[in-house]
Amino acid sequence: MKQKQKVLFLCTGNSCRSQMAEGLAKHYISDSITAFSAGIEKHGLNPYAVQVMQEIGIDISSNNSKTVSEIGEKEFDYVITVCGHAHETCPYFPAKTEVIHRGFDDPPFLTRELTAEKEILSVYRRVRDEIKEYILTLPERLQ
């Protein structure tokens, strides 16, 4: 039996994109990867991220926002940065860890001036769906 790849999804605040990526990976591809998420900083779990994930049957409401140092001494096969800031400020990982950048739009930034919940949720759903499409391709990408 093939050993699962350990994958860390890294974002700036571990509040939205990396949390969604971890939840999607655990839901759809847990047979091939063990997923984790963290941030360069921690900003708390974004309630809109929780809501749009629940819409597709994935509950991330008990997840915690955490920094890389808070996950402990884990050796990852891959670190996937899901935002530009995390990619630019990515901490050092051992040589065996491959760092891959796949940036996604930042829903909190894009919706900062919106007031209509329907419009806000539309942005979060779009980014969730883009992350899902990427997650579904990971097993073949990481071989």
RASUL-V860049 format. One record per run of one state. SS is the DSSP state (helix for helix, strand for strand, loop for the rest). FROM is the first residue (numbers start at 1). LEN is the number of residues. If there is no record, write none. Layout:
BEGIN
ss | from | len
SS | FROM | LEN
SS | FROM | LEN
END
This chain:
BEGIN
ss | from | len
loop | 1 | 4
strand | 5 | 7
loop | 12 | 5
helix | 17 | 12
loop | 29 | 4
strand | 33 | 7
loop | 40 | 7
helix | 47 | 8
loop | 55 | 12
strand | 67 | 1
helix | 68 | 4
loop | 72 | 6
strand | 78 | 4
loop | 82 | 2
helix | 84 | 5
loop | 89 | 9
strand | 98 | 4
loop | 102 | 5
helix | 107 | 4
loop | 111 | 6
helix | 117 | 25
loop | 142 | 2
END
